[in-house]
């Protein structure tokens, strides 16, 4: 059996080696060199005698041609001739490790940066007469990003970063510099009834040359063929190698029901907004899409993501949404084993079932299937590695996510939580303030700053940051609890009790995580009440209880046997605190 495995491994390595030869165009260079060399030898044989050249000229020419062949092959292997000049070819990657970046891979985050294999898809302009068709043009952008990110030979910038350029009016060079890419795809969408017109053009950032452009004027039913053609033409223009599996996956139509597709686009449009109201609306759209096409894997995965997000945000009780998320993700698997479905299922394992081994298996599978899926790397870090205190691994995953989504405020906040959990408060504050300089309305950055200032004992500044976070979040339980905890610690117990009453009143009509109530009680000095509520959080499987082992808020309870018992239920027998 071992001999068969070694033989199979050898065959795979040989296959990858020949694939790499084709990608670097070594065969093409070798064939061209042989043709030119043959012509030179034949020409030399013809002209030596008429021109009365020395007899040694012909043997020297033959020897030079033969000796030059390996040199030409080596140069073809080592360098690429691109529109931007001669560049060193990127090193080959073992397919088995494509989804498992090493420390060097992730920390450098530069293998394809600003190379001919990096591309950003800018938001397609909505030229439709109806402004409400904005969801449709955004959906086309999202789908092209999704298709391109499945090609492992490309580095594709994720949605969050490119959407920051929507309506901004920056130049191609400015955008390419900020996103650190060599190519930009831009275009427009006009929808009228059952007709769609799409203009797309691929532009070289350095030269501003148009490498490819096309206009499609088709029936809406042909939309998937248009997306496939655009993806294939871009891959061809960037000399990206597509495996047979990638070609098959790209050619697969997500649904045959265009009304279901339209409902899916509306669902994803609202899911990307991430407010509680939008998340609930996205659930309804995804449900309707699945009703029209029960085998629509992307709609099922969208439904799973919406349920997971509602559970993690604490908008709905975990018991009400997490089993539904698991069911939708498993149904999606039956149609298509996508990276997104693995991420959804991994989040259910982590936040609801507390099966950390199964969760890690799902996240690993996601990044193996699609190494270019930024959200998979980010959620692997925040949903699993951070709660388990595996900070260095989390940092590497977040660096990989940032490479793929360099302008994402959410990823910057994830780095902030990492520094906060590590006790690097000044570093976290500086990072979040840089984010706020460009996006002052991003509430979670204020939240991280408030948490760090509270731990440093700078209560007035912490309260200012938390009040801002409460306002920007619309009064989320998470931000109100943090504000109440800090008020209590700073000696303003009466106001803290008012906020606690506000959360208790809200819990009569909607789900409020017991962890948040425990946080305020702990600030007020009610240790027993806080422990009671943490035990209740474990019983209700509140998502936020997974971070109690790493959050400095809970330091005063770490030595309590009841606290350790809750932590062991959630994390496992090896539960420990990196702060101890």
WOURZI-V313105 format. One line per field, one symbol per residue. phi: phi as a letter, one per 40 degrees, with the letter a starting at -180 (. if undefined). psi: psi as a letter, one per 40 degrees, with the letter a starting at -180 (. if undefined). burial: I if it has 9 or more other ideal C-beta (glycine too) atoms within 8 Angstrom, else O. Layout:
phi->???
psi->???
burial->???
This chain:
phi->.cccccccccccccccccccccccgccccccccccccccccccccccdcccfcdccccccccccccccccccccccccbbcbdchcbcccccbcdcbccbccdcdcccfbdbcfbcbbabccdcccbccccccddcccccddcccccccccccbbbccddccccccgcgccdcccccccfbcbbbbiabbbbgcbbbbbbabbccccgcccaaabbbbcdccdcccccccccccdcccfccbccccccccccccabbcccccccccccdccccgcdccccccdcccdcccccbccccccccdcccccdcccccgcbcdccbcccccccccccdcbaccccccccccccdccbcfcccccccccccccccbcccdcccccdcccbccdcgcccccccccccccdcacbccccccccccdccccgccccccccccccccbacccccccccddccccccgccdcccccccccccccggcccccccccccdcccgbccccccccccccccccbacbcdccccccccccgccccccdccccccccfccccccccbccdcdcbcccdcccccccccchccdabccc
psi->dddddddddddddddddddddddefdddddddddddddddddddddedddefiidedddddddddddeddddddddddihhideahihiiiihhddedeghiddddddfedehfieehihhihhhheidhdeedddddddddddddddeeheeihhhiddddeeehedfiidddddddefieihhiaihhhhbeihhhhihhhhddeeihdiiihhgiiddedddddddddddddddefhhhidddddddehhdiehddddddddddddddedeidddddddddddddddddgeegddddddddddddddddeedihddddddddddddddddedhgiddddddddddddddefgdddddddddddeddgeegdddddddddeddddeegddddddddddddddgdehdddddddddddddeegddddddddddddddgeehdddddddddddddeegddddddddddddddeffidddddddddddddeegddddddddddddddeddihhhddddddddddeegdddddddddddddefhdeeeedeehededeedehdddddddddddidehihee.
burial->OOOOOOOOOOOIOOOIOOIIIIIIIIOOIIOOIIOOIOOIIOOIOOIIOOOOOOOOIIOOIIOOIOOIIOOIIOIIIOIIOOOIOOIOIOOOOOOOOIIOOOOOIIOOIOIIIOIIIIIIIIIIOIOIOOOOIIIIIIIIIIIIIOIIIIIIIIIIIIIIIIIOIOOOOOOIIOIIOIIIIIIIIIIIIIIOOOIIIIIIIIIIIIOOOOIIOIOIOIOIOOIOOIIIIIIIIIIOIIIIOIOOOIIOOIOOOOIOIIOIIIIIIIIIIIIOOOOOOIIIIIIIIIIIIIOIIOOIIIIIIIIIIIIIIIIIIIIIOIOOIIOIIIOIIIIIIOIIOIIIIIIIIIIIIIIIIIOIOIIIIIIIIIIIIIIIIIIIIIIIIIIIIIIOIOIOIIIIIIIIIIIIIIIIIIIIIIIIIIIIIOOOIOOIIOIIIIIIOOOOOIIIIIIIIIIIIIIOOOIOOIIIIIIIIIOIIOOIIIIIIIIIIIIIIIOOIOIIIOIIOIIIOIIOOOIIIIIIIIIIIIIIOOIOIIIIIIIIIIOIIIIIIIIIIIIIOIOOIIOIOIIIOIIIOIIOOOIOIIOO
